[in-house]
């Protein structure tokens, strides 16, 4: 009886470890391409293969922002993805929208 109980606990531990290692792990998704944005003075900033569904605070408030990825990007006027402005489809760019401060790629 003791051996069966011990084997049962061992099986449960192994099964739990397998679920945690395989069943709950997910591949991180990312947009393919680059987010490019330009300051008022024309300095370029670039983020290559940005992650999906993660708020990205921009280094400067850009005058022009270009979505050169394969995913739609939400643009926000506030830091930490507050105050939604618009969605920018793949391959599109926009200028003079008041200097967005953050973006999020929709995955």
PDB file as gemmi writes it, atoms N, CA and C in Angstrom:
CRYST1    1.000    1.000    1.000  90.00  90.00  90.00 P 1                      
ATOM      1  N   UNK A   1       0.818  -1.188   0.000  1.00  0.00           N  
ATOM      2  CA  UNK A   1       0.000   0.000   0.000  1.00  0.00           C  
ATOM      3  C   UNK A   1       0.863   1.254   0.000  1.00  0.00           C  
ATOM      4  N   UNK A   2       1.922   1.241   0.829  1.00  0.00           N  
ATOM      5  CA  UNK A   2       2.818   2.373   0.928  1.00  0.00           C  
ATOM      6  C   UNK A   2       3.495   2.645  -0.415  1.00  0.00           C  
ATOM      7  N   UNK A   3       3.896   1.587  -1.105  1.00  0.00           N  
ATOM      8  CA  UNK A   3       4.566   1.732  -2.407  1.00  0.00           C  
ATOM      9  C   UNK A   3       3.609   2.322  -3.437  1.00  0.00           C  
ATOM     10  N   UNK A   4       2.357   1.861  -3.456  1.00  0.00           N  
ATOM     11  CA  UNK A   4       1.377   2.405  -4.400  1.00  0.00           C  
ATOM     12  C   UNK A   4       1.123   3.894  -4.153  1.00  0.00           C  
ATOM     13  N   UNK A   5       1.022   4.281  -2.900  1.00  0.00           N  
ATOM     14  CA  UNK A   5       0.802   5.688  -2.573  1.00  0.00           C  
ATOM     15  C   UNK A   5       1.997   6.524  -3.011  1.00  0.00           C  
ATOM     16  N   UNK A   6       3.189   5.978  -2.777  1.00  0.00           N  
ATOM     17  CA  UNK A   6       4.400   6.700  -3.159  1.00  0.00           C  
ATOM     18  C   UNK A   6       4.494   6.827  -4.682  1.00  0.00           C  
ATOM     19  N   UNK A   7       4.179   5.773  -5.411  1.00  0.00           N  
ATOM     20  CA  UNK A   7       4.171   5.817  -6.873  1.00  0.00           C  
ATOM     21  C   UNK A   7       3.115   6.799  -7.384  1.00  0.00           C  
ATOM     22  N   UNK A   8       1.982   6.839  -6.721  1.00  0.00           N  
ATOM     23  CA  UNK A   8       0.928   7.775  -7.111  1.00  0.00           C  
ATOM     24  C   UNK A   8       1.381   9.221  -6.960  1.00  0.00           C  
ATOM     25  N   UNK A   9       2.043   9.526  -5.845  1.00  0.00           N  
ATOM     26  CA  UNK A   9       2.553  10.881  -5.625  1.00  0.00           C  
ATOM     27  C   UNK A   9       3.637  11.227  -6.641  1.00  0.00           C  
ATOM     28  N   UNK A  10       4.487  10.263  -6.948  1.00  0.00           N  
ATOM     29  CA  UNK A  10       5.539  10.470  -7.929  1.00  0.00           C  
ATOM     30  C   UNK A  10       4.935  10.746  -9.309  1.00  0.00           C  
ATOM     31  N   UNK A  11       3.926   9.963  -9.673  1.00  0.00           N  
ATOM     32  CA  UNK A  11       3.245  10.174 -10.950  1.00  0.00           C  
ATOM     33  C   UNK A  11       2.583  11.540 -11.019  1.00  0.00           C  
ATOM     34  N   UNK A  12       1.957  11.951  -9.918  1.00  0.00           N  
ATOM     35  CA  UNK A  12       1.329  13.256  -9.859  1.00  0.00           C  
ATOM     36  C   UNK A  12       2.356  14.369 -10.008  1.00  0.00           C  
ATOM     37  N   UNK A  13       3.504  14.216  -9.357  1.00  0.00           N  
ATOM     38  CA  UNK A  13       4.566  15.221  -9.443  1.00  0.00           C  
ATOM     39  C   UNK A  13       5.114  15.319 -10.870  1.00  0.00           C  
ATOM     40  N   UNK A  14       5.337  14.170 -11.496  1.00  0.00           N  
ATOM     41  CA  UNK A  14       5.850  14.152 -12.864  1.00  0.00           C  
ATOM     42  C   UNK A  14       4.821  14.759 -13.823  1.00  0.00           C  
ATOM     43  N   UNK A  15       3.567  14.397 -13.651  1.00  0.00           N  
ATOM     44  CA  UNK A  15       2.512  14.949 -14.503  1.00  0.00           C  
ATOM     45  C   UNK A  15       2.382  16.460 -14.353  1.00  0.00           C  
ATOM     46  N   UNK A  16       2.437  16.938 -13.126  1.00  0.00           N  
ATOM     47  CA  UNK A  16       2.361  18.376 -12.874  1.00  0.00           C  
ATOM     48  C   UNK A  16       3.533  19.098 -13.516  1.00  0.00           C  
ATOM     49  N   UNK A  17       4.722  18.536 -13.382  1.00  0.00           N  
ATOM     50  CA  UNK A  17       5.912  19.141 -13.984  1.00  0.00           C  
ATOM     51  C   UNK A  17       5.779  19.191 -15.506  1.00  0.00           C  
ATOM     52  N   UNK A  18       5.242  18.133 -16.100  1.00  0.00           N  
ATOM     53  CA  UNK A  18       5.070  18.105 -17.551  1.00  0.00           C  
ATOM     54  C   UNK A  18       4.081  19.173 -18.013  1.00  0.00           C  
ATOM     55  N   UNK A  19       2.978  19.321 -17.296  1.00  0.00           N  
ATOM     56  CA  UNK A  19       1.992  20.340 -17.657  1.00  0.00           C  
ATOM     57  C   UNK A  19       2.599  21.725 -17.544  1.00  0.00           C  
ATOM     58  N   UNK A  20       3.340  21.975 -16.473  1.00  0.00           N  
ATOM     59  CA  UNK A  20       3.955  23.286 -16.294  1.00  0.00           C  
ATOM     60  C   UNK A  20       5.005  23.562 -17.359  1.00  0.00           C  
ATOM     61  N   UNK A  21       5.772  22.552 -17.725  1.00  0.00           N  
ATOM     62  CA  UNK A  21       6.834  22.756 -18.699  1.00  0.00           C  
ATOM     63  C   UNK A  21       6.322  22.861 -20.127  1.00  0.00           C  
ATOM     64  N   UNK A  22       5.304  22.090 -20.452  1.00  0.00           N  
ATOM     65  CA  UNK A  22       4.830  22.033 -21.839  1.00  0.00           C  
ATOM     66  C   UNK A  22       3.490  22.724 -22.018  1.00  0.00           C  
ATOM     67  N   UNK A  23       2.546  22.400 -21.174  1.00  0.00           N  
ATOM     68  CA  UNK A  23       1.182  22.875 -21.365  1.00  0.00           C  
ATOM     69  C   UNK A  23       0.989  24.358 -21.160  1.00  0.00           C  
ATOM     70  N   UNK A  24       1.731  24.973 -20.282  1.00  0.00           N  
ATOM     71  CA  UNK A  24       1.529  26.384 -20.009  1.00  0.00           C  
ATOM     72  C   UNK A  24       2.497  27.290 -20.745  1.00  0.00           C  
ATOM     73  N   UNK A  25       3.530  26.728 -21.361  1.00  0.00           N  
ATOM     74  CA  UNK A  25       4.466  27.583 -22.082  1.00  0.00           C  
ATOM     75  C   UNK A  25       3.868  27.952 -23.432  1.00  0.00           C  
ATOM     76  N   UNK A  26       4.009  29.207 -23.780  1.00  0.00           N  
ATOM     77  CA  UNK A  26       3.541  29.688 -25.074  1.00  0.00           C  
ATOM     78  C   UNK A  26       4.670  30.432 -25.736  1.00  0.00           C  
ATOM     79  N   UNK A  27       4.717  30.351 -27.027  1.00  0.00           N  
ATOM     80  CA  UNK A  27       5.722  31.093 -27.759  1.00  0.00           C  
ATOM     81  C   UNK A  27       5.345  32.566 -27.744  1.00  0.00           C  
ATOM     82  N   UNK A  28       6.304  33.409 -27.468  1.00  0.00           N  
ATOM     83  CA  UNK A  28       6.054  34.853 -27.506  1.00  0.00           C  
ATOM     84  C   UNK A  28       5.825  35.257 -28.952  1.00  0.00           C  
ATOM     85  N   UNK A  29       4.778  35.981 -29.182  1.00  0.00           N  
ATOM     86  CA  UNK A  29       4.459  36.436 -30.521  1.00  0.00           C  
ATOM     87  C   UNK A  29       5.015  37.845 -30.712  1.00  0.00           C  
ATOM     88  N   UNK A  30       5.406  38.142 -31.922  1.00  0.00           N  
ATOM     89  CA  UNK A  30       5.917  39.467 -32.226  1.00  0.00           C  
ATOM     90  C   UNK A  30       5.533  39.831 -33.645  1.00  0.00           C  
ATOM     91  N   UNK A  31       5.355  41.117 -33.849  1.00  0.00           N  
ATOM     92  CA  UNK A  31       5.145  41.617 -35.203  1.00  0.00           C  
ATOM     93  C   UNK A  31       6.461  41.449 -35.958  1.00  0.00           C  
ATOM     94  N   UNK A  32       6.372  41.126 -37.234  1.00  0.00           N  
ATOM     95  CA  UNK A  32       7.568  41.007 -38.065  1.00  0.00           C  
ATOM     96  C   UNK A  32       7.751  42.313 -38.815  1.00  0.00           C  
ATOM     97  N   UNK A  33       8.921  42.895 -38.678  1.00  0.00           N  
ATOM     98  CA  UNK A  33       9.203  44.167 -39.331  1.00  0.00           C  
ATOM     99  C   UNK A  33       9.668  45.182 -38.308  1.00  0.00           C  
ATOM    100  N   UNK A  34       9.458  46.454 -38.623  1.00  0.00           N  
ATOM    101  CA  UNK A  34       9.963  47.504 -37.734  1.00  0.00           C  
ATOM    102  C   UNK A  34       8.941  48.611 -37.542  1.00  0.00           C  
ATOM    103  N   UNK A  35       8.944  49.139 -36.347  1.00  0.00           N  
ATOM    104  CA  UNK A  35       8.264  50.392 -36.045  1.00  0.00           C  
ATOM    105  C   UNK A  35       9.337  51.460 -36.205  1.00  0.00           C  
ATOM    106  N   UNK A  36       9.089  52.417 -37.074  1.00  0.00           N  
ATOM    107  CA  UNK A  36      10.026  53.522 -37.269  1.00  0.00           C  
ATOM    108  C   UNK A  36       9.314  54.811 -36.889  1.00  0.00           C  
ATOM    109  N   UNK A  37      10.013  55.664 -36.169  1.00  0.00           N  
ATOM    110  CA  UNK A  37       9.444  56.958 -35.846  1.00  0.00           C  
ATOM    111  C   UNK A  37      10.535  58.013 -35.840  1.00  0.00           C  
ATOM    112  N   UNK A  38      10.123  59.244 -36.129  1.00  0.00           N  
ATOM    113  CA  UNK A  38      11.064  60.331 -36.352  1.00  0.00           C  
ATOM    114  C   UNK A  38      10.699  61.530 -35.482  1.00  0.00           C  
ATOM    115  N   UNK A  39      11.712  62.095 -34.853  1.00  0.00           N  
ATOM    116  CA  UNK A  39      11.502  63.287 -34.039  1.00  0.00           C  
ATOM    117  C   UNK A  39      11.243  64.484 -34.958  1.00  0.00           C  
ATOM    118  N   UNK A  40      10.863  65.599 -34.375  1.00  0.00           N  
ATOM    119  CA  UNK A  40      10.625  66.826 -35.147  1.00  0.00           C  
ATOM    120  C   UNK A  40      11.893  67.239 -35.893  1.00  0.00           C  
ATOM    121  N   UNK A  41      13.055  66.970 -35.312  1.00  0.00           N  
ATOM    122  CA  UNK A  41      14.329  67.324 -35.965  1.00  0.00           C  
ATOM    123  C   UNK A  41      14.756  66.306 -37.018  1.00  0.00           C  
ATOM    124  N   UNK A  42      14.008  65.206 -37.166  1.00  0.00           N  
ATOM    125  CA  UNK A  42      14.296  64.206 -38.185  1.00  0.00           C  
ATOM    126  C   UNK A  42      15.103  63.016 -37.705  1.00  0.00           C  
ATOM    127  N   UNK A  43      15.436  62.951 -36.414  1.00  0.00           N  
ATOM    128  CA  UNK A  43      16.176  61.804 -35.895  1.00  0.00           C  
ATOM    129  C   UNK A  43      15.293  60.565 -35.935  1.00  0.00           C  
ATOM    130  N   UNK A  44      15.836  59.474 -36.462  1.00  0.00           N  
ATOM    131  CA  UNK A  44      15.071  58.229 -36.592  1.00  0.00           C  
ATOM    132  C   UNK A  44      15.279  57.325 -35.387  1.00  0.00           C  
ATOM    133  N   UNK A  45      14.188  56.692 -34.966  1.00  0.00           N  
ATOM    134  CA  UNK A  45      14.194  55.664 -33.934  1.00  0.00           C  
ATOM    135  C   UNK A  45      13.529  54.436 -34.532  1.00  0.00           C  
ATOM    136  N   UNK A  46      13.978  53.247 -34.116  1.00  0.00           N  
ATOM    137  CA  UNK A  46      13.465  52.011 -34.714  1.00  0.00           C  
ATOM    138  C   UNK A  46      13.335  50.932 -33.650  1.00  0.00           C  
ATOM    139  N   UNK A  47      12.243  50.182 -33.719  1.00  0.00           N  
ATOM    140  CA  UNK A  47      12.061  49.005 -32.881  1.00  0.00           C  
ATOM    141  C   UNK A  47      11.765  47.851 -33.834  1.00  0.00           C  
ATOM    142  N   UNK A  48      12.650  46.865 -33.860  1.00  0.00           N  
ATOM    143  CA  UNK A  48      12.521  45.744 -34.782  1.00  0.00           C  
ATOM    144  C   UNK A  48      11.790  44.589 -34.101  1.00  0.00           C  
ATOM    145  N   UNK A  49      10.847  44.010 -34.832  1.00  0.00           N  
ATOM    146  CA  UNK A  49      10.040  42.877 -34.353  1.00  0.00           C  
ATOM    147  C   UNK A  49       9.453  43.132 -32.961  1.00  0.00           C  
ATOM    148  N   UNK A  50       8.659  44.191 -32.824  1.00  0.00           N  
ATOM    149  CA  UNK A  50       8.081  44.502 -31.510  1.00  0.00           C  
ATOM    150  C   UNK A  50       7.102  43.424 -31.056  1.00  0.00           C  
ATOM    151  N   UNK A  51       7.042  43.168 -29.752  1.00  0.00           N  
ATOM    152  CA  UNK A  51       6.153  42.122 -29.232  1.00  0.00           C  
ATOM    153  C   UNK A  51       4.680  42.506 -29.354  1.00  0.00           C  
ATOM    154  N   UNK A  52       3.824  41.508 -29.484  1.00  0.00           N  
ATOM    155  CA  UNK A  52       2.379  41.718 -29.522  1.00  0.00           C  
ATOM    156  C   UNK A  52       1.853  41.998 -28.120  1.00  0.00           C  
ATOM    157  N   UNK A  53       0.827  42.824 -28.075  1.00  0.00           N  
ATOM    158  CA  UNK A  53       0.066  43.077 -26.844  1.00  0.00           C  
ATOM    159  C   UNK A  53       0.923  43.552 -25.675  1.00  0.00           C  
ATOM    160  N   UNK A  54       1.976  44.284 -25.974  1.00  0.00           N  
ATOM    161  CA  UNK A  54       2.842  44.870 -24.956  1.00  0.00           C  
ATOM    162  C   UNK A  54       2.916  46.367 -25.225  1.00  0.00           C  
ATOM    163  N   UNK A  55       2.658  47.164 -24.213  1.00  0.00           N  
ATOM    164  CA  UNK A  55       2.741  48.606 -24.379  1.00  0.00           C  
ATOM    165  C   UNK A  55       4.202  49.015 -24.502  1.00  0.00           C  
ATOM    166  N   UNK A  56       4.492  49.816 -25.514  1.00  0.00           N  
ATOM    167  CA  UNK A  56       5.849  50.312 -25.752  1.00  0.00           C  
ATOM    168  C   UNK A  56       5.828  51.827 -25.618  1.00  0.00           C  
ATOM    169  N   UNK A  57       6.543  52.345 -24.631  1.00  0.00           N  
ATOM    170  CA  UNK A  57       6.691  53.797 -24.496  1.00  0.00           C  
ATOM    171  C   UNK A  57       7.799  54.248 -25.436  1.00  0.00           C  
ATOM    172  N   UNK A  58       7.515  55.263 -26.225  1.00  0.00           N  
ATOM    173  CA  UNK A  58       8.465  55.753 -27.213  1.00  0.00           C  
ATOM    174  C   UNK A  58       9.508  56.647 -26.556  1.00  0.00           C  
ATOM    175  N   UNK A  59      10.715  56.681 -27.136  1.00  0.00           N  
ATOM    176  CA  UNK A  59      11.810  57.473 -26.570  1.00  0.00           C  
ATOM    177  C   UNK A  59      11.581  58.978 -26.724  1.00  0.00           C  
ATOM    178  N   UNK A  60      10.950  59.371 -27.819  1.00  0.00           N  
ATOM    179  CA  UNK A  60      10.612  60.781 -28.064  1.00  0.00           C  
ATOM    180  C   UNK A  60       9.183  60.845 -28.580  1.00  0.00           C  
ATOM    181  N   UNK A  61       8.594  62.018 -28.537  1.00  0.00           N  
ATOM    182  CA  UNK A  61       7.274  62.192 -29.145  1.00  0.00           C  
ATOM    183  C   UNK A  61       7.488  62.457 -30.638  1.00  0.00           C  
ATOM    184  N   UNK A  62       7.160  61.476 -31.475  1.00  0.00           N  
ATOM    185  CA  UNK A  62       7.491  61.603 -32.896  1.00  0.00           C  
ATOM    186  C   UNK A  62       6.545  62.538 -33.653  1.00  0.00           C  
ATOM    187  N   UNK A  63       7.122  63.130 -34.690  1.00  0.00           N  
ATOM    188  CA  UNK A  63       6.329  63.910 -35.630  1.00  0.00           C  
ATOM    189  C   UNK A  63       5.772  62.996 -36.716  1.00  0.00           C  
ATOM    190  N   UNK A  64       6.497  61.915 -37.021  1.00  0.00           N  
ATOM    191  CA  UNK A  64       6.065  60.920 -38.015  1.00  0.00           C  
ATOM    192  C   UNK A  64       6.275  59.544 -37.408  1.00  0.00           C  
ATOM    193  N   UNK A  65       5.287  58.675 -37.571  1.00  0.00           N  
ATOM    194  CA  UNK A  65       5.387  57.301 -37.079  1.00  0.00           C  
ATOM    195  C   UNK A  65       4.958  56.361 -38.204  1.00  0.00           C  
ATOM    196  N   UNK A  66       5.760  55.310 -38.439  1.00  0.00           N  
ATOM    197  CA  UNK A  66       5.506  54.392 -39.551  1.00  0.00           C  
ATOM    198  C   UNK A  66       5.446  52.954 -39.043  1.00  0.00           C  
ATOM    199  N   UNK A  67       4.371  52.266 -39.393  1.00  0.00           N  
ATOM    200  CA  UNK A  67       4.193  50.860 -39.036  1.00  0.00           C  
ATOM    201  C   UNK A  67       4.650  50.013 -40.216  1.00  0.00           C  
ATOM    202  N   UNK A  68       5.880  49.566 -40.177  1.00  0.00           N  
ATOM    203  CA  UNK A  68       6.422  48.726 -41.239  1.00  0.00           C  
ATOM    204  C   UNK A  68       6.505  47.278 -40.776  1.00  0.00           C  
ATOM    205  N   UNK A  69       5.415  46.840 -40.091  1.00  0.00           N  
ATOM    206  CA  UNK A  69       5.307  45.465 -39.625  1.00  0.00           C  
ATOM    207  C   UNK A  69       4.125  44.790 -40.303  1.00  0.00           C  
ATOM    208  N   UNK A  70       3.869  43.554 -39.908  1.00  0.00           N  
ATOM    209  CA  UNK A  70       2.735  42.808 -40.440  1.00  0.00           C  
ATOM    210  C   UNK A  70       1.531  42.821 -39.500  1.00  0.00           C  
ATOM    211  N   UNK A  71       1.553  43.655 -38.449  1.00  0.00           N  
ATOM    212  CA  UNK A  71       0.463  43.726 -37.478  1.00  0.00           C  
ATOM    213  C   UNK A  71      -0.058  45.158 -37.359  1.00  0.00           C  
ATOM    214  N   UNK A  72      -1.321  45.281 -36.979  1.00  0.00           N  
ATOM    215  CA  UNK A  72      -1.902  46.589 -36.714  1.00  0.00           C  
ATOM    216  C   UNK A  72      -1.353  47.130 -35.400  1.00  0.00           C  
ATOM    217  N   UNK A  73      -1.125  48.430 -35.373  1.00  0.00           N  
ATOM    218  CA  UNK A  73      -0.551  49.081 -34.204  1.00  0.00           C  
ATOM    219  C   UNK A  73      -1.527  50.118 -33.669  1.00  0.00           C  
ATOM    220  N   UNK A  74      -1.793  50.080 -32.370  1.00  0.00           N  
ATOM    221  CA  UNK A  74      -2.599  51.111 -31.718  1.00  0.00           C  
ATOM    222  C   UNK A  74      -1.650  52.198 -31.227  1.00  0.00           C  
ATOM    223  N   UNK A  75      -2.037  53.448 -31.451  1.00  0.00           N  
ATOM    224  CA  UNK A  75      -1.207  54.599 -31.098  1.00  0.00           C  
ATOM    225  C   UNK A  75      -1.921  55.380 -29.999  1.00  0.00           C  
ATOM    226  N   UNK A  76      -1.165  55.810 -28.982  1.00  0.00           N  
ATOM    227  CA  UNK A  76      -1.719  56.502 -27.818  1.00  0.00           C  
ATOM    228  C   UNK A  76      -0.983  57.819 -27.574  1.00  0.00           C  
ATOM    229  N   UNK A  77      -1.707  58.827 -27.136  1.00  0.00           N  
ATOM    230  CA  UNK A  77      -1.089  60.119 -26.848  1.00  0.00           C  
ATOM    231  C   UNK A  77      -0.434  60.146 -25.471  1.00  0.00           C  
ATOM    232  N   UNK A  78      -0.824  59.243 -24.589  1.00  0.00           N  
ATOM    233  CA  UNK A  78      -0.243  59.187 -23.244  1.00  0.00           C  
ATOM    234  C   UNK A  78       0.736  58.043 -23.103  1.00  0.00           C  
ATOM    235  N   UNK A  79       1.602  58.157 -22.102  1.00  0.00           N  
ATOM    236  CA  UNK A  79       2.518  57.064 -21.779  1.00  0.00           C  
ATOM    237  C   UNK A  79       1.710  55.878 -21.261  1.00  0.00           C  
ATOM    238  N   UNK A  80       2.307  54.702 -21.321  1.00  0.00           N  
ATOM    239  CA  UNK A  80       1.695  53.466 -20.818  1.00  0.00           C  
ATOM    240  C   UNK A  80       0.364  53.146 -21.490  1.00  0.00           C  
ATOM    241  N   UNK A  81       0.260  53.491 -22.758  1.00  0.00           N  
ATOM    242  CA  UNK A  81      -0.911  53.184 -23.604  1.00  0.00           C  
ATOM    243  C   UNK A  81      -2.204  53.746 -23.034  1.00  0.00           C  
ATOM    244  N   UNK A  82      -2.163  55.015 -22.695  1.00  0.00           N  
ATOM    245  CA  UNK A  82      -3.365  55.725 -22.266  1.00  0.00           C  
ATOM    246  C   UNK A  82      -3.724  56.753 -23.340  1.00  0.00           C  
ATOM    247  N   UNK A  83      -4.976  57.048 -23.451  1.00  0.00           N  
ATOM    248  CA  UNK A  83      -5.511  58.044 -24.391  1.00  0.00           C  
ATOM    249  C   UNK A  83      -5.294  57.629 -25.849  1.00  0.00           C  
ATOM    250  N   UNK A  84      -6.078  56.633 -26.258  1.00  0.00           N  
ATOM    251  CA  UNK A  84      -6.033  56.077 -27.616  1.00  0.00           C  
ATOM    252  C   UNK A  84      -6.240  57.176 -28.661  1.00  0.00           C  
ATOM    253  N   UNK A  85      -5.413  57.143 -29.719  1.00  0.00           N  
ATOM    254  CA  UNK A  85      -5.564  58.073 -30.843  1.00  0.00           C  
ATOM    255  C   UNK A  85      -6.150  57.350 -32.047  1.00  0.00           C  
ATOM    256  N   UNK A  86      -5.456  56.287 -32.510  1.00  0.00           N  
ATOM    257  CA  UNK A  86      -5.890  55.590 -33.726  1.00  0.00           C  
ATOM    258  C   UNK A  86      -5.188  54.252 -33.847  1.00  0.00           C  
ATOM    259  N   UNK A  87      -5.707  53.411 -34.764  1.00  0.00           N  
ATOM    260  CA  UNK A  87      -5.036  52.179 -35.167  1.00  0.00           C  
ATOM    261  C   UNK A  87      -4.348  52.449 -36.494  1.00  0.00           C  
ATOM    262  N   UNK A  88      -3.120  51.983 -36.609  1.00  0.00           N  
ATOM    263  CA  UNK A  88      -2.341  52.178 -37.816  1.00  0.00           C  
ATOM    264  C   UNK A  88      -2.073  50.805 -38.431  1.00  0.00           C  
ATOM    265  N   UNK A  89      -2.654  50.567 -39.614  1.00  0.00           N  
ATOM    266  CA  UNK A  89      -2.519  49.275 -40.286  1.00  0.00           C  
ATOM    267  C   UNK A  89      -1.093  49.048 -40.777  1.00  0.00           C  
ATOM    268  N   UNK A  90      -0.738  47.789 -41.040  1.00  0.00           N  
ATOM    269  CA  UNK A  90       0.594  47.480 -41.555  1.00  0.00           C  
ATOM    270  C   UNK A  90       0.896  48.269 -42.832  1.00  0.00           C  
ATOM    271  N   UNK A  91       2.134  48.765 -42.923  1.00  0.00           N  
ATOM    272  CA  UNK A  91       2.568  49.495 -44.105  1.00  0.00           C  
ATOM    273  C   UNK A  91       2.121  50.946 -44.152  1.00  0.00           C  
ATOM    274  N   UNK A  92       1.439  51.421 -43.135  1.00  0.00           N  
ATOM    275  CA  UNK A  92       0.926  52.799 -43.124  1.00  0.00           C  
ATOM    276  C   UNK A  92       1.771  53.665 -42.205  1.00  0.00           C  
ATOM    277  N   UNK A  93       1.730  54.958 -42.459  1.00  0.00           N  
ATOM    278  CA  UNK A  93       2.404  55.914 -41.592  1.00  0.00           C  
ATOM    279  C   UNK A  93       1.499  57.121 -41.415  1.00  0.00           C  
ATOM    280  N   UNK A  94       1.790  57.908 -40.390  1.00  0.00           N  
ATOM    281  CA  UNK A  94       0.992  59.095 -40.104  1.00  0.00           C  
ATOM    282  C   UNK A  94       1.917  60.147 -39.494  1.00  0.00           C  
ATOM    283  N   UNK A  95       1.632  61.400 -39.810  1.00  0.00           N  
ATOM    284  CA  UNK A  95       2.440  62.503 -39.298  1.00  0.00           C  
ATOM    285  C   UNK A  95       1.542  63.554 -38.672  1.00  0.00           C  
ATOM    286  N   UNK A  96       2.140  64.377 -37.831  1.00  0.00           N  
ATOM    287  CA  UNK A  96       1.470  65.544 -37.242  1.00  0.00           C  
ATOM    288  C   UNK A  96       0.192  65.181 -36.489  1.00  0.00           C  
ATOM    289  N   UNK A  97       0.282  64.174 -35.604  1.00  0.00           N  
ATOM    290  CA  UNK A  97      -0.898  63.800 -34.820  1.00  0.00           C  
ATOM    291  C   UNK A  97      -0.723  64.156 -33.349  1.00  0.00           C  
ATOM    292  N   UNK A  98       0.169  65.079 -33.074  1.00  0.00           N  
ATOM    293  CA  UNK A  98       0.309  65.554 -31.704  1.00  0.00           C  
ATOM    294  C   UNK A  98       1.350  64.846 -30.867  1.00  0.00           C  
ATOM    295  N   UNK A  99       2.251  64.129 -31.485  1.00  0.00           N  
ATOM    296  CA  UNK A  99       3.337  63.493 -30.745  1.00  0.00           C  
ATOM    297  C   UNK A  99       2.917  62.364 -29.839  1.00  0.00           C  
ATOM    298  N   UNK A 100       2.561  61.207 -30.403  1.00  0.00           N  
ATOM    299  CA  UNK A 100       2.185  60.065 -29.566  1.00  0.00           C  
ATOM    300  C   UNK A 100       3.320  59.674 -28.630  1.00  0.00           C  
ATOM    301  N   UNK A 101       2.954  59.076 -27.505  1.00  0.00           N  
ATOM    302  CA  UNK A 101       3.958  58.696 -26.496  1.00  0.00           C  
ATOM    303  C   UNK A 101       4.113  57.196 -26.338  1.00  0.00           C  
ATOM    304  N   UNK A 102       3.122  56.413 -26.833  1.00  0.00           N  
ATOM    305  CA  UNK A 102       3.216  54.951 -26.680  1.00  0.00           C  
ATOM    306  C   UNK A 102       2.413  54.253 -27.764  1.00  0.00           C  
ATOM    307  N   UNK A 103       2.746  52.969 -27.981  1.00  0.00           N  
ATOM    308  CA  UNK A 103       2.067  52.144 -28.986  1.00  0.00           C  
ATOM    309  C   UNK A 103       1.906  50.730 -28.446  1.00  0.00           C  
ATOM    310  N   UNK A 104       1.010  49.990 -29.086  1.00  0.00           N  
ATOM    311  CA  UNK A 104       0.810  48.564 -28.778  1.00  0.00           C  
ATOM    312  C   UNK A 104       0.442  47.863 -30.076  1.00  0.00           C  
ATOM    313  N   UNK A 105       1.133  46.747 -30.355  1.00  0.00           N  
ATOM    314  CA  UNK A 105       0.826  45.945 -31.546  1.00  0.00           C  
ATOM    315  C   UNK A 105      -0.237  44.925 -31.176  1.00  0.00           C  
ATOM    316  N   UNK A 106      -1.248  44.858 -32.010  1.00  0.00           N  
ATOM    317  CA  UNK A 106      -2.399  43.997 -31.757  1.00  0.00           C  
ATOM    318  C   UNK A 106      -2.115  42.631 -32.347  1.00  0.00           C  
ATOM    319  N   UNK A 107      -2.082  41.618 -31.487  1.00  0.00           N  
ATOM    320  CA  UNK A 107      -1.730  40.271 -31.926  1.00  0.00           C  
ATOM    321  C   UNK A 107      -2.843  39.400 -32.034  1.00  0.00           C  
TER     322      UNK A 107                                                      
END                                                                             
